[in-house]
Each structure stands twice: as C-alpha cells, then as structure tokens.
Amino acid sequence: MNIERKKGILRKHLNMCASCIFAVYVLSVVVTADKPVFCEEIIEIEHQAILAKKPDKIVSAGFWIPSKKQTAEALRAINKYLTELSKAEYSDMPRTTTQNSTAPTKKQISDIRKGLWKYRVQYMGIYFDNRKVIYCNFFMYDPKKYANWKTEYVDVSVGGVSFWQIDYEEKTRQCTDLTINNEDLKAGLKQ
C-alpha cells in the first residue's frame, strides 16, 4: 500500500473519530437557561446512589426503585429548577418547611448552585400525597460519618445548605418540596 493511500485512510478515520466525539458531546449536553451543562458536571455518577430500600424515617404510601435514566432526568430538572429559583422574586420562592428544615433563601440557593458538583445525592422512589416522586437527598460527604452512604440513608437534622432535599415528579417533570436543613438544632426548635 502506498503512503498516500495510507494517509487517506488515516484522514478518513480521524474524521470519523472527530464526528463521533462531536456526537457524544451533543448527546451529553443539557441546555439550561445559563449555559450548556454536562450531566457529569452537575454531580459525578460516582457521587450518586439509588437506594434499594425505603428508610423508616421517610413517610410514604409506598416505595419503588427509579432507574438511572430517571435519576439523570431528575438531576437535570433539579439543576434547571435551582437556576430558575436563583432568578425568582422573593414571593415566588418555595415555602416548604419541616421540623428540621427551613424554606430556602436566595443566598442559600446561590450557595447550593455554586457548589452543586460537590454534593453526594441519594435517590429513592416513593409514593407521597398520591404522587409518584423521586425523593432526592443531597449532602456534603464525610467519609468518617457516611461510609455506607450508597446503601444507607443519610439522615442529618442540621447543617444548613450542606444537607437539603427535594422531590422530582416524573409525570409532571416538576420539582417540589425543596427543603434545606436548619443551620443548628436551636434554630429548628425556635420555629
């Protein structure tokens, strides 16, 4: 085989490789209001876990196990939702609270968005208020405290933006019930 023919074959393969890389890029990108975001740039796959059993702490009418595709969709929707919340008027901010959490502030949303990639997230499928939702539990990882986080629910009562939760309803593609843990236990007892 002559050198010119080898160069031609090599060029053809390089062009095909470049096309494949571009196709992977296009398929991997999620377009948000701000900029394109790779799913892996939101939170790495290794920092995500789908829990196989419902913790006793979670009150629901039932339990199901979401697929990786469903959790990826939930994570993209959560990222988009946080972007929208960061631009929302105060009156449009969620007001969901629990005994150990508060309704989010714009500063808290901003802090979460800036460091979203630092969180670990646990996904659970639950039936709640006649809705089928993916309950998402976000937390800052501490290997000494949460070594079994991929199989055991991380339940923390305080910690501010280091610990927050949100529901994603696949049917409506809506995020609901965003709560952020209180900064400390005393703040939670005052409410």
N, CA, C and O atoms as a DFTB+ gen file, in Angstrom:
764 C
 N C O
     1  1       0.852      -1.167       0.000
     2  2       0.000       0.000       0.000
     3  2       0.902       1.236       0.000
     4  3       1.872       1.310       0.754
     5  1       0.579       2.171      -0.828
     6  2       1.437       3.365      -0.903
     7  2       1.122       4.344       0.239
     8  3       0.073       4.268       0.878
     9  1       2.044       5.241       0.463
    10  2       1.950       6.184       1.576
    11  2       0.758       7.116       1.424
    12  3       0.099       7.419       2.419
    13  1       0.458       7.581       0.222
    14  2      -0.678       8.492       0.015
    15  2      -1.988       7.809       0.366
    16  3      -2.877       8.435       0.943
    17  1      -2.118       6.533       0.025
    18  2      -3.347       5.808       0.338
    19  2      -3.477       5.631       1.856
    20  3      -4.569       5.773       2.407
    21  1      -2.349       5.318       2.537
    22  2      -2.368       5.187       3.985
    23  2      -2.776       6.493       4.644
    24  3      -3.550       6.491       5.601
    25  1      -2.257       7.617       4.136
    26  2      -2.630       8.930       4.676
    27  2      -4.118       9.185       4.487
    28  3      -4.782       9.720       5.374
    29  1      -4.639       8.796       3.317
    30  2      -6.067       8.981       3.043
    31  2      -6.930       8.182       4.009
    32  3      -7.931       8.686       4.517
    33  1      -6.542       6.942       4.260
    34  2      -7.289       6.088       5.199
    35  2      -7.203       6.665       6.610
    36  3      -8.198       6.698       7.334
    37  1      -6.019       7.116       6.994
    38  2      -5.837       7.716       8.313
    39  2      -6.701       8.968       8.469
    40  3      -7.339       9.151       9.506
    41  1      -6.727       9.832       7.449
    42  2      -7.565      11.040       7.484
    43  2      -9.040      10.672       7.634
    44  3      -9.773      11.302       8.396
    45  1      -9.460       9.654       6.906
    46  2     -10.860       9.211       6.961
    47  2     -11.211       8.754       8.386
    48  3     -12.274       9.099       8.902
    49  1     -10.317       7.976       9.022
    50  2     -10.559       7.512      10.386
    51  2     -10.566       8.665      11.379
    52  3     -11.385       8.684      12.298
    53  1      -9.670       9.621      11.206
    54  2      -9.638      10.785      12.098
    55  2     -10.917      11.600      11.973
    56  3     -11.453      12.071      12.976
    57  1     -11.407      11.770      10.754
    58  2     -12.664      12.499      10.551
    59  2     -13.825      11.770      11.221
    60  3     -14.692      12.398      11.828
    61  1     -13.836      10.436      11.106
    62  2     -14.901       9.655      11.749
    63  2     -14.805       9.803      13.265
    64  3     -15.826       9.954      13.937
    65  1     -13.590       9.761      13.810
    66  2     -13.409       9.926      15.254
    67  2     -13.893      11.302      15.704
    68  3     -14.572      11.425      16.723
    69  1     -13.542      12.322      14.948
    70  2     -13.976      13.678      15.286
    71  2     -15.494      13.766      15.259
    72  3     -16.092      14.406      16.125
    73  1     -16.119      13.139      14.286
    74  2     -17.586      13.135      14.203
    75  2     -18.190      12.421      15.401
    76  3     -19.190      12.873      15.958
    77  1     -17.585      11.302      15.799
    78  2     -18.088      10.561      16.960
    79  2     -17.966      11.385      18.233
    80  3     -18.892      11.420      19.044
    81  1     -16.838      12.043      18.410
    82  2     -16.640      12.872      19.596
    83  2     -17.676      13.995      19.629
    84  3     -18.243      14.280      20.684
    85  1     -17.924      14.628      18.497
    86  2     -18.923      15.695      18.439
    87  2     -20.318      15.149      18.768
    88  3     -21.089      15.799      19.475
    89  1     -20.640      13.960      18.257
    90  2     -21.955      13.360      18.535
    91  2     -22.110      13.079      20.030
    92  3     -23.171      13.330      20.602
    93  1     -21.064      12.564      20.658
    94  2     -21.114      12.305      22.093
    95  2     -21.306      13.614      22.847
    96  3     -22.078      13.670      23.805
    97  1     -20.615      14.658      22.427
    98  2     -20.760      15.975      23.048
    99  2     -22.206      16.453      22.946
   100  3     -22.787      16.886      23.941
   101  1     -22.785      16.378      21.763
   102  2     -24.155      16.852      21.553
   103  2     -25.130      16.043      22.396
   104  3     -26.050      16.611      22.985
   105  1     -24.946      14.730      22.464
   106  2     -25.851      13.896      23.240
   107  2     -25.668      14.069      24.736
   108  3     -26.606      13.826      25.496
   109  1     -24.497      14.479      25.180
   110  2     -24.209      14.603      26.610
   111  2     -24.609      15.946      27.190
   112  3     -24.686      16.092      28.410
   113  1     -24.863      16.917      26.352
   114  2     -25.111      18.269      26.836
   115  2     -26.581      18.459      27.173
   116  3     -27.474      18.022      26.447
   117  1     -26.797      19.116      28.283
   118  2     -28.136      19.531      28.681
   119  2     -28.155      21.041      28.561
   120  3     -27.298      21.714      29.134
   121  1     -29.106      21.584      27.834
   122  2     -29.146      23.025      27.663
   123  2     -29.991      23.632      28.781
   124  3     -31.147      23.260      28.980
   125  1     -29.400      24.556      29.490
   126  2     -30.127      25.275      30.531
   127  2     -30.219      26.732      30.120
   128  3     -29.696      27.136      29.081
   129  1     -30.888      27.509      30.946
   130  2     -31.056      28.929      30.633
   131  2     -29.717      29.661      30.627
   132  3     -29.546      30.632      29.891
   133  1     -28.762      29.201      31.445
   134  2     -27.484      29.896      31.559
   135  2     -26.464      29.446      30.523
   136  3     -25.879      30.272      29.824
   137  1     -26.252      28.150      30.424
   138  2     -25.199      27.622      29.561
   139  2     -25.399      26.126      29.399
   140  3     -26.162      25.524      30.154
   141  1     -24.726      25.511      28.424
   142  2     -24.790      24.054      28.325
   143  2     -24.111      23.419      29.535
   144  3     -23.079      23.905      29.998
   145  1     -24.691      22.333      30.046
   146  2     -24.139      21.665      31.215
   147  2     -24.092      20.165      30.946
   148  3     -25.108      19.571      30.586
   149  1     -22.930      19.550      31.116
   150  2     -22.832      18.101      31.047
   151  2     -23.422      17.523      32.321
   152  3     -23.244      18.091      33.398
   153  1     -24.122      16.398      32.213
   154  2     -24.686      15.766      33.405
   155  2     -23.594      15.483      34.421
   156  3     -23.805      15.654      35.622
   157  1     -22.419      15.047      33.949
   158  2     -21.315      14.746      34.851
   159  2     -20.789      16.004      35.527
   160  3     -20.179      15.920      36.593
   161  1     -21.015      17.170      34.924
   162  2     -20.592      18.414      35.556
   163  2     -21.536      18.802      36.681
   164  3     -21.154      19.563      37.570
   165  1     -22.752      18.296      36.660
   166  2     -23.685      18.597      37.738
   167  2     -23.216      17.842      38.986
   168  3     -22.834      18.463      39.978
   169  1     -23.244      16.535      38.941
   170  2     -22.741      15.679      40.023
   171  2     -22.251      14.384      39.374
   172  3     -22.986      13.745      38.622
   173  1     -21.023      14.007      39.664
   174  2     -20.445      12.807      39.067
   175  2     -21.283      11.575      39.390
   176  3     -21.900      11.492      40.452
   177  1     -21.299      10.626      38.468
   178  2     -22.049       9.380      38.642
   179  2     -21.633       8.678      39.941
   180  3     -22.479       8.123      40.642
   181  1     -20.338       8.702      40.260
   182  2     -19.849       8.034      41.471
   183  2     -20.367       8.703      42.742
   184  3     -20.271       8.135      43.830
   185  1     -20.908       9.892      42.607
   186  2     -21.426      10.621      43.769
   187  2     -22.948      10.524      43.864
   188  3     -23.586      11.304      44.570
   189  1     -23.521       9.557      43.143
   190  2     -24.958       9.346      43.144
   191  2     -25.260       7.902      43.547
   192  3     -24.519       6.983      43.199
   193  1     -26.362       7.716      44.288
   194  2     -26.762       6.363      44.695
   195  2     -28.277       6.242      44.652
   196  3     -28.999       7.129      45.107
   197  1     -28.740       5.142      44.104
   198  2     -30.161       4.815      44.128
   199  2     -30.346       3.817      45.269
   200  3     -29.810       2.710      45.222
   201  1     -31.099       4.207      46.285
   202  2     -31.287       3.335      47.441
   203  2     -32.322       2.255      47.128
   204  3     -33.356       2.521      46.516
   205  1     -32.021       1.036      47.560
   206  2     -32.861      -0.117      47.244
   207  2     -33.957      -0.376      48.269
   208  3     -34.825      -1.221      48.053
   209  1     -33.920       0.349      49.384
   210  2     -34.987       0.183      50.384
   211  2     -35.328       1.533      50.996
   212  3     -34.482       2.421      51.100
   213  1     -36.587       1.665      51.399
   214  2     -37.053       2.914      51.994
   215  2     -36.660       2.958      53.464
   216  3     -36.946       2.027      54.217
   217  1     -36.004       4.040      53.870
   218  2     -35.677       4.186      55.292
   219  2     -36.943       4.385      56.113
   220  3     -37.921       4.955      55.628
   221  1     -36.924       3.917      57.350
   222  2     -38.077       4.082      58.237
   223  2     -38.438       5.548      58.420
   224  3     -39.610       5.884      58.588
   225  1     -37.447       6.413      58.390
   226  2     -37.646       7.857      58.602
   227  2     -38.541       8.488      57.533
   228  3     -39.245       9.458      57.814
   229  1     -38.521       7.954      56.322
   230  2     -39.285       8.511      55.208
   231  2     -40.712       7.978      55.265
   232  3     -40.942       6.773      55.161
   233  1     -41.666       8.891      55.432
   234  2     -43.078       8.514      55.492
   235  2     -43.639       8.591      54.078
   236  3     -43.605       9.641      53.436
   237  1     -44.157       7.458      53.605
   238  2     -44.747       7.446      52.269
   239  2     -45.742       6.302      52.172
   240  3     -45.779       5.415      53.025
   241  1     -46.546       6.341      51.118
   242  2     -47.552       5.306      50.893
   243  2     -46.973       4.106      50.157
   244  3     -47.666       3.106      49.972
   245  1     -45.728       4.187      49.739
   246  2     -45.102       3.078      49.020
   247  2     -43.708       3.438      48.573
   248  3     -43.252       4.570      48.734
   249  1     -43.037       2.446      48.006
   250  2     -41.644       2.599      47.610
   251  2     -41.437       1.953      46.242
   252  3     -42.035       0.919      45.944
   253  1     -40.604       2.553      45.427
   254  2     -40.211       1.977      44.132
   255  2     -38.769       2.377      43.852
   256  3     -38.260       3.315      44.465
   257  1     -38.113       1.687      42.946
   258  2     -36.705       1.963      42.658
   259  2     -36.595       2.634      41.288
   260  3     -36.896       2.013      40.268
   261  1     -36.166       3.897      41.258
   262  2     -36.021       4.595      39.976
   263  2     -34.820       4.063      39.185
   264  3     -33.870       3.527      39.757
   265  1     -34.882       4.221      37.884
   266  2     -33.777       3.809      37.011
   267  2     -32.726       4.915      36.947
   268  3     -32.970       6.039      37.384
   269  1     -31.564       4.590      36.404
   270  2     -30.518       5.599      36.229
   271  2     -30.982       6.688      35.263
   272  3     -30.640       7.858      35.430
   273  1     -31.749       6.304      34.268
   274  2     -32.282       7.291      33.324
   275  2     -33.211       8.262      34.043
   276  3     -33.151       9.469      33.811
   277  1     -34.064       7.743      34.906
   278  2     -34.997       8.591      35.653
   279  2     -34.258       9.526      36.611
   280  3     -34.636      10.688      36.761
   281  1     -33.208       9.023      37.259
   282  2     -32.478       9.877      38.196
   283  2     -31.672      10.937      37.453
   284  3     -31.508      12.051      37.951
   285  1     -31.165      10.600      36.263
   286  2     -30.447      11.603      35.459
   287  2     -31.414      12.716      35.045
   288  3     -31.066      13.896      35.063
   289  1     -32.623      12.318      34.674
   290  2     -33.648      13.309      34.313
   291  2     -33.982      14.188      35.521
   292  3     -34.134      15.402      35.393
   293  1     -34.093      13.567      36.681
   294  2     -34.387      14.324      37.907
   295  2     -33.269      15.319      38.202
   296  3     -33.539      16.467      38.553
   297  1     -32.027      14.892      38.064
   298  2     -30.896      15.774      38.356
   299  2     -30.848      16.958      37.397
   300  3     -30.563      18.081      37.812
   301  1     -31.124      16.716      36.126
   302  2     -31.168      17.826      35.160
   303  2     -32.289      18.798      35.515
   304  3     -32.109      20.014      35.453
   305  1     -33.451      18.252      35.888
   306  2     -34.590      19.105      36.252
   307  2     -34.288      19.911      37.520
   308  3     -34.670      21.077      37.621
   309  1     -33.616      19.299      38.469
   310  2     -33.258      19.999      39.710
   311  2     -32.291      21.134      39.401
   312  3     -32.440      22.238      39.923
   313  1     -31.314      20.869      38.566
   314  2     -30.358      21.911      38.169
   315  2     -31.086      23.087      37.512
   316  3     -30.806      24.247      37.814
   317  1     -32.009      22.781      36.626
   318  2     -32.790      23.825      35.948
   319  2     -33.672      24.578      36.962
   320  3     -33.783      25.803      36.905
   321  1     -34.283      23.849      37.867
   322  2     -35.136      24.445      38.887
   323  2     -34.346      25.408      39.777
   324  3     -34.817      26.505      40.079
   325  1     -33.154      24.999      40.193
   326  2     -32.320      25.869      41.024
   327  2     -31.917      27.128      40.261
   328  3     -31.847      28.213      40.838
   329  1     -31.657      26.982      38.975
   330  2     -31.333      28.144      38.142
   331  2     -32.510      29.110      38.111
   332  3     -32.333      30.319      38.261
   333  1     -33.712      28.573      37.916
   334  2     -34.919      29.411      37.887
   335  2     -35.152      30.077      39.243
   336  3     -35.502      31.256      39.309
   337  1     -34.955      29.313      40.327
   338  2     -35.154      29.887      41.672
   339  2     -34.176      31.025      41.953
   340  3     -34.520      31.997      42.627
   341  1     -32.976      30.901      41.441
   342  2     -31.979      31.946      41.692
   343  2     -32.384      33.266      41.050
   344  3     -31.883      34.324      41.430
   345  1     -33.291      33.205      40.076
   346  2     -33.764      34.417      39.392
   347  2     -35.161      34.834      39.851
   348  3     -35.672      35.871      39.428
   349  1     -35.776      34.024      40.718
   350  2     -37.164      34.267      41.124
   351  2     -37.280      35.428      42.097
   352  3     -36.330      35.779      42.798
   353  1     -38.450      36.002      42.120
   354  2     -38.779      37.018      43.119
   355  2     -38.963      36.331      44.466
   356  3     -39.281      35.143      44.527
   357  1     -38.764      37.077      45.535
   358  2     -38.907      36.522      46.877
   359  2     -40.270      35.854      47.060
   360  3     -40.359      34.784      47.662
   361  1     -41.317      36.470      46.551
   362  2     -42.670      35.936      46.726
   363  2     -42.879      34.612      45.995
   364  3     -43.817      33.880      46.310
   365  1     -42.017      34.291      45.022
   366  2     -42.143      33.051      44.266
   367  2     -41.273      31.918      44.825
   368  3     -41.267      30.813      44.285
   369  1     -40.549      32.195      45.893
   370  2     -39.683      31.170      46.497
   371  2     -40.535      30.131      47.220
   372  3     -41.589      30.475      47.756
   373  1     -40.102      28.855      47.248
   374  2     -40.866      27.815      47.949
   375  2     -40.934      28.097      49.445
   376  3     -40.027      28.705      50.012
   377  1     -41.996      27.658      50.066
   378  2     -42.208      27.909      51.492
   379  2     -42.276      26.617      52.303
   380  3     -42.706      26.649      53.456
   381  1     -41.870      25.494      51.743
   382  2     -41.936      24.214      52.443
   383  2     -40.965      24.202      53.609
   384  3     -39.798      24.569      53.466
   385  1     -41.463      23.772      54.776
   386  2     -40.606      23.624      55.954
   387  2     -40.956      22.318      56.653
   388  3     -42.043      21.769      56.474
   389  1     -40.019      21.839      57.445
   390  2     -40.263      20.687      58.308
   391  2     -39.709      21.045      59.682
   392  3     -39.247      22.165      59.896
   393  1     -39.756      20.097      60.609
   394  2     -39.241      20.355      61.953
   395  2     -37.759      20.716      61.916
   396  3     -37.303      21.537      62.711
   397  1     -37.007      20.112      61.003
   398  2     -35.557      20.317      60.962
   399  2     -35.078      21.130      59.761
   400  3     -33.876      21.212      59.510
   401  1     -35.998      21.725      59.023
   402  2     -35.564      22.459      57.832
   403  2     -36.362      23.737      57.661
   404  3     -37.422      23.926      58.257
   405  1     -35.819      24.599      56.832
   406  2     -36.457      25.877      56.563
   407  2     -36.706      26.026      55.070
   408  3     -36.130      25.307      54.254
   409  1     -37.566      26.961      54.731
   410  2     -37.748      27.313      53.324
   411  2     -36.463      27.992      52.853
   412  3     -35.845      28.733      53.618
   413  1     -36.058      27.755      51.623
   414  2     -34.779      28.290      51.147
   415  2     -34.795      29.800      50.926
   416  3     -35.823      30.397      50.608
   417  1     -33.629      30.387      51.106
   418  2     -33.438      31.802      50.770
   419  2     -32.669      31.876      49.455
   420  3     -32.092      30.884      49.011
   421  1     -32.662      33.047      48.839
   422  2     -31.918      33.219      47.586
   423  2     -30.420      32.996      47.801
   424  3     -29.746      32.456      46.925
   425  1     -29.899      33.404      48.952
   426  2     -28.474      33.185      49.235
   427  2     -28.175      31.690      49.324
   428  3     -27.169      31.223      48.790
   429  1     -29.043      30.945      49.994
   430  2     -28.838      29.502      50.096
   431  2     -28.881      28.840      48.718
   432  3     -28.060      27.974      48.414
   433  1     -29.839      29.252      47.889
   434  2     -29.929      28.701      46.527
   435  2     -28.641      29.010      45.768
   436  3     -28.101      28.146      45.078
   437  1     -28.156      30.228      45.895
   438  2     -26.915      30.625      45.232
   439  2     -25.743      29.770      45.718
   440  3     -24.931      29.310      44.915
   441  1     -25.656      29.561      47.029
   442  2     -24.577      28.740      47.586
   443  2     -24.647      27.304      47.072
   444  3     -23.619      26.715      46.735
   445  1     -25.839      26.745      47.011
   446  2     -26.009      25.377      46.506
   447  2     -25.602      25.301      45.038
   448  3     -24.860      24.400      44.646
   449  1     -26.082      26.239      44.226
   450  2     -25.778      26.220      42.785
   451  2     -24.277      26.324      42.518
   452  3     -23.751      25.640      41.640
   453  1     -23.592      27.177      43.274
   454  2     -22.148      27.354      43.071
   455  2     -21.381      26.067      43.325
   456  3     -20.381      25.796      42.660
   457  1     -21.840      25.277      44.276
   458  2     -21.102      24.067      44.638
   459  2     -21.861      22.783      44.426
   460  3     -21.573      21.782      45.082
   461  1     -22.835      22.786      43.517
   462  2     -23.674      21.602      43.311
   463  2     -22.846      20.356      43.026
   464  3     -23.200      19.263      43.468
   465  1     -21.773      20.506      42.309
   466  2     -20.927      19.377      41.940
   467  2     -20.240      18.737      43.151
   468  3     -19.732      17.622      43.042
   469  1     -20.215      19.422      44.305
   470  2     -19.550      18.891      45.496
   471  2     -20.421      17.914      46.286
   472  3     -19.917      17.183      47.138
   473  1     -21.731      17.899      46.006
   474  2     -22.654      17.098      46.798
   475  2     -22.641      15.631      46.389
   476  3     -22.247      15.269      45.280
   477  1     -23.088      14.800      47.332
   478  2     -23.493      13.426      47.051
   479  2     -25.016      13.485      47.027
   480  3     -25.615      14.358      47.655
   481  1     -25.638      12.566      46.310
   482  2     -27.099      12.540      46.282
   483  2     -27.592      11.098      46.343
   484  3     -27.051      10.204      45.693
   485  1     -28.633      10.903      47.143
   486  2     -29.310       9.619      47.244
   487  2     -30.702       9.769      46.630
   488  3     -31.404      10.746      46.892
   489  1     -31.092       8.792      45.811
   490  2     -32.410       8.807      45.172
   491  2     -33.253       7.674      45.749
   492  3     -32.767       6.563      45.961
   493  1     -34.532       7.979      46.000
   494  2     -35.491       6.968      46.413
   495  2     -36.799       7.225      45.692
   496  3     -37.235       8.371      45.583
   497  1     -37.415       6.193      45.209
   498  2     -38.737       6.329      44.623
   499  2     -39.781       6.121      45.697
   500  3     -39.806       5.079      46.352
   501  1     -40.648       7.112      45.885
   502  2     -41.706       6.983      46.892
   503  2     -43.035       7.460      46.316
   504  3     -43.081       8.244      45.368
   505  1     -44.111       6.963      46.917
   506  2     -45.446       7.455      46.622
   507  2     -45.832       8.339      47.792
   508  3     -45.828       7.905      48.944
   509  1     -46.170       9.596      47.480
   510  2     -46.444      10.563      48.535
   511  2     -47.546      11.503      48.065
   512  3     -47.457      12.060      46.972
   513  1     -48.573      11.683      48.868
   514  2     -49.703      12.552      48.512
   515  2     -50.247      12.228      47.115
   516  3     -50.450      13.126      46.298
   517  1     -50.478      10.961      46.854
   518  2     -50.997      10.491      45.559
   519  2     -50.094      10.839      44.376
   520  3     -50.561      10.940      43.241
   521  1     -48.817      11.018      44.643
   522  2     -47.849      11.318      43.585
   523  2     -46.727      10.284      43.631
   524  3     -46.355       9.800      44.700
   525  1     -46.203       9.959      42.471
   526  2     -45.030       9.086      42.367
   527  2     -43.834      10.014      42.173
   528  3     -43.706      10.659      41.132
   529  1     -42.957      10.080      43.181
   530  2     -41.851      11.034      43.121
   531  2     -40.512      10.335      43.344
   532  3     -40.436       9.241      43.905
   533  1     -39.468      11.008      42.886
   534  2     -38.106      10.615      43.230
   535  2     -37.665      11.594      44.316
   536  3     -37.497      12.788      44.069
   537  1     -37.485      11.063      45.510
   538  2     -37.023      11.865      46.636
   539  2     -35.504      11.920      46.538
   540  3     -34.848      10.880      46.481
   541  1     -34.944      13.120      46.519
   542  2     -33.506      13.315      46.338
   543  2     -32.924      13.938      47.594
   544  3     -33.344      15.017      48.012
   545  1     -31.968      13.264      48.189
   546  2     -31.337      13.690      49.437
   547  2     -29.899      14.101      49.123
   548  3     -29.065      13.248      48.820
   549  1     -29.603      15.404      49.193
   550  2     -28.277      15.943      48.875
   551  2     -27.515      16.227      50.168
   552  3     -28.086      16.719      51.141
   553  1     -26.222      15.913      50.165
   554  2     -25.408      16.163      51.357
   555  2     -23.938      16.278      50.990
   556  3     -23.482      15.755      49.974
   557  1     -23.212      16.980      51.852
   558  2     -21.768      17.066      51.724
   559  2     -21.174      15.807      52.372
   560  3     -21.506      15.455      53.504
   561  1     -20.317      15.164      51.646
   562  2     -19.777      13.864      52.050
   563  2     -18.682      13.987      53.103
   564  3     -17.783      14.820      52.990
   565  1     -18.775      13.151      54.116
   566  2     -17.740      12.998      55.134
   567  2     -17.501      11.486      55.255
   568  3     -18.354      10.775      55.785
   569  1     -16.351      10.984      54.773
   570  2     -16.120       9.537      54.755
   571  2     -16.147       8.893      56.142
   572  3     -16.442       7.704      56.258
   573  1     -15.847       9.654      57.188
   574  2     -15.879       9.104      58.547
   575  2     -17.312       8.863      59.014
   576  3     -17.581       7.919      59.756
   577  1     -18.231       9.727      58.572
   578  2     -19.618       9.629      59.032
   579  2     -20.514       8.853      58.072
   580  3     -21.464       8.202      58.507
   581  1     -20.229       8.910      56.788
   582  2     -21.167       8.374      55.797
   583  2     -20.513       7.333      54.893
   584  3     -20.711       7.355      53.678
   585  1     -19.748       6.436      55.469
   586  2     -19.032       5.422      54.683
   587  2     -19.994       4.540      53.882
   588  3     -19.643       4.083      52.794
   589  1     -21.196       4.296      54.402
   590  2     -22.168       3.413      53.733
   591  2     -23.272       4.185      53.024
   592  3     -24.390       3.688      52.888
   593  1     -22.966       5.387      52.577
   594  2     -23.988       6.266      52.010
   595  2     -24.645       5.698      50.759
   596  3     -25.752       6.112      50.417
   597  1     -24.005       4.771      50.069
   598  2     -24.593       4.220      48.840
   599  2     -25.699       3.211      49.133
   600  3     -26.466       2.856      48.239
   601  1     -25.786       2.747      50.380
   602  2     -26.833       1.783      50.742
   603  2     -27.687       2.229      51.920
   604  3     -28.806       1.744      52.093
   605  1     -27.167       3.157      52.738
   606  2     -27.896       3.607      53.923
   607  2     -28.230       5.090      53.808
   608  3     -27.391       5.908      53.430
   609  1     -29.460       5.410      54.140
   610  2     -29.949       6.781      54.072
   611  2     -29.166       7.686      55.018
   612  3     -28.976       7.351      56.187
   613  1     -28.712       8.832      54.513
   614  2     -28.018       9.822      55.337
   615  2     -29.074      10.753      55.920
   616  3     -29.719      11.515      55.199
   617  1     -29.236      10.676      57.234
   618  2     -30.265      11.447      57.924
   619  2     -29.593      12.403      58.900
   620  3     -29.058      11.978      59.924
   621  1     -29.620      13.679      58.584
   622  2     -28.993      14.711      59.399
   623  2     -30.037      15.783      59.682
   624  3     -30.786      16.168      58.784
   625  1     -30.095      16.268      60.916
   626  2     -31.114      17.248      61.301
   627  2     -30.666      18.692      61.109
   628  3     -31.505      19.587      61.017
   629  1     -29.374      18.930      61.048
   630  2     -28.848      20.293      60.950
   631  2     -27.834      20.354      59.808
   632  3     -27.668      19.390      59.061
   633  1     -27.164      21.492      59.683
   634  2     -26.096      21.582      58.697
   635  2     -26.317      22.588      57.597
   636  3     -25.444      22.765      56.746
   637  1     -27.465      23.259      57.585
   638  2     -27.711      24.284      56.569
   639  2     -27.633      23.728      55.160
   640  3     -28.113      22.626      54.896
   641  1     -27.025      24.492      54.249
   642  2     -27.002      24.113      52.830
   643  2     -26.161      22.868      52.554
   644  3     -26.115      22.396      51.418
   645  1     -25.504      22.338      53.568
   646  2     -24.758      21.092      53.378
   647  2     -25.691      19.888      53.289
   648  3     -25.275      18.805      52.875
   649  1     -26.959      20.079      53.680
   650  2     -27.941      18.996      53.674
   651  2     -29.289      19.540      53.207
   652  3     -29.904      20.361      53.888
   653  1     -29.740      19.083      52.050
   654  2     -31.033      19.547      51.550
   655  2     -31.711      18.435      50.765
   656  3     -31.070      17.481      50.324
   657  1     -33.029      18.580      50.600
   658  2     -33.841      17.545      49.972
   659  2     -34.816      18.184      48.988
   660  3     -35.202      19.345      49.129
   661  1     -35.197      17.400      47.999
   662  2     -36.168      17.873      47.013
   663  2     -36.849      16.662      46.377
   664  3     -36.250      15.594      46.253
   665  1     -38.095      16.842      45.980
   666  2     -38.829      15.805      45.256
   667  2     -38.867      16.156      43.772
   668  3     -38.934      17.327      43.397
   669  1     -38.822      15.123      42.938
   670  2     -38.999      15.298      41.498
   671  2     -40.107      14.366      41.048
   672  3     -40.032      13.152      41.240
   673  1     -41.146      14.952      40.443
   674  2     -42.269      14.161      39.949
   675  2     -42.087      13.956      38.457
   676  3     -42.183      14.898      37.670
   677  1     -41.825      12.721      38.078
   678  2     -41.540      12.406      36.677
   679  2     -42.727      12.704      35.758
   680  3     -42.545      13.188      34.641
   681  1     -43.912      12.421      36.221
   682  2     -45.106      12.606      35.381
   683  2     -45.270      14.062      34.948
   684  3     -45.571      14.338      33.787
   685  1     -45.074      14.987      35.878
   686  2     -45.248      16.411      35.563
   687  2     -43.918      17.101      35.255
   688  3     -43.893      18.249      34.813
   689  1     -42.813      16.386      35.494
   690  2     -41.458      16.929      35.316
   691  2     -41.241      18.172      36.185
   692  3     -40.573      19.125      35.783
   693  1     -41.826      18.133      37.385
   694  2     -41.752      19.261      38.311
   695  2     -40.936      18.902      39.542
   696  3     -40.961      17.764      40.012
   697  1     -40.216      19.884      40.054
   698  2     -39.509      19.766      41.325
   699  2     -40.367      20.425      42.392
   700  3     -40.885      21.522      42.188
   701  1     -40.519      19.756      43.534
   702  2     -41.343      20.294      44.619
   703  2     -40.669      19.998      45.958
   704  3     -39.717      19.222      46.044
   705  1     -41.190      20.634      46.981
   706  2     -40.820      20.363      48.366
   707  2     -39.318      20.482      48.627
   708  3     -38.727      19.629      49.289
   709  1     -38.711      21.539      48.104
   710  2     -37.306      21.813      48.394
   711  2     -37.187      22.279      49.836
   712  3     -37.816      23.263      50.225
   713  1     -36.390      21.587      50.622
   714  2     -36.122      21.999      51.997
   715  2     -34.616      21.965      52.245
   716  3     -33.895      21.127      51.703
   717  1     -34.172      22.882      53.065
   718  2     -32.764      22.983      53.440
   719  2     -32.694      22.852      54.952
   720  3     -33.454      23.505      55.667
   721  1     -31.787      22.014      55.447
   722  2     -31.688      21.805      56.889
   723  2     -31.399      23.112      57.615
   724  3     -30.773      24.021      57.069
   725  1     -31.871      23.186      58.862
   726  2     -31.540      24.322      59.715
   727  2     -30.031      24.371      59.917
   728  3     -29.339      23.360      59.795
   729  1     -29.535      25.565      60.228
   730  2     -28.105      25.715      60.498
   731  2     -27.705      24.970      61.767
   732  3     -26.644      24.349      61.819
   733  1     -28.553      25.031      62.784
   734  2     -28.265      24.305      64.020
   735  2     -29.575      23.890      64.668
   736  3     -30.641      24.384      64.300
   737  1     -29.494      23.000      65.616
   738  2     -30.690      22.449      66.260
   739  2     -31.497      23.521      66.987
   740  3     -32.726      23.454      66.992
   741  1     -30.853      24.491      67.591
   742  2     -31.565      25.567      68.296
   743  2     -32.465      26.334      67.342
   744  3     -33.574      26.720      67.713
   745  1     -31.999      26.563      66.110
   746  2     -32.816      27.296      65.131
   747  2     -34.062      26.494      64.803
   748  3     -35.136      27.069      64.628
   749  1     -33.939      25.180      64.716
   750  2     -35.078      24.335      64.415
   751  2     -36.092      24.288      65.549
   752  3     -37.294      24.204      65.300
   753  1     -35.624      24.341      66.777
   754  2     -36.523      24.316      67.922
   755  2     -37.296      25.603      68.084
   756  3     -38.386      25.593      68.655
   757  1     -36.760      26.723      67.593
   758  2     -37.435      28.020      67.697
   759  2     -38.637      28.126      66.777
   760  3     -39.541      28.921      67.034
   761  1     -38.664      27.359      65.732
   762  2     -39.749      27.510      64.735
   763  2     -41.046      26.889      65.212
   764  3     -42.048      26.929      64.499
